[in-house]
Amino acid sequence: MNYDIWFTAINLSVMPAWALLILAPRSQITQTLVQSMLYPLLLGAVYIVGMILAFAGQGAEGGSFTSLEGVRTLFSADVGLLVGWAHYLVFDLFVGAWEARDAQRRGFSHILLIPCLLLTFILGPTGLFLYLILRKATGKGGWSLAEPV
């Protein structure tokens, strides 16, 4: 299996979703593709197939989630890296979509949201951190992720 091709395909698959969140956050296509479960389901399927391959002998022998060495071993195989990368992409996109929905519900400035989305795409938790700080600083929400609008 050519993992480089899968890696490129997974990377390219999320680019339209991030572009829609940034450039057309309220459009019907964004709502249908990005704010639905489509992307998490598709990337989740890739993740599950990768995990099956990793634990069915395609991954690194002796890999596990119970120690740092075990995780290092998992990521020493191409399939482990691919699965880990898919994991990041699924969760970062999920968080970015949540930020966009939350910002729309709260009337948070989209201009202020864009750097948060870009950071969430590139550095995951850093973008979420910035969004929560800006949300609090602008009076558009508190520290709780579950607080009502």
Summary of the structure (lengths in Angstrom):
residues: 149
radius of gyration: 17.3
end to end distance: 47.5
largest distance: 52.0
contacts: 439
relative contact order: 0.12
helix: 75%
strand: 0%
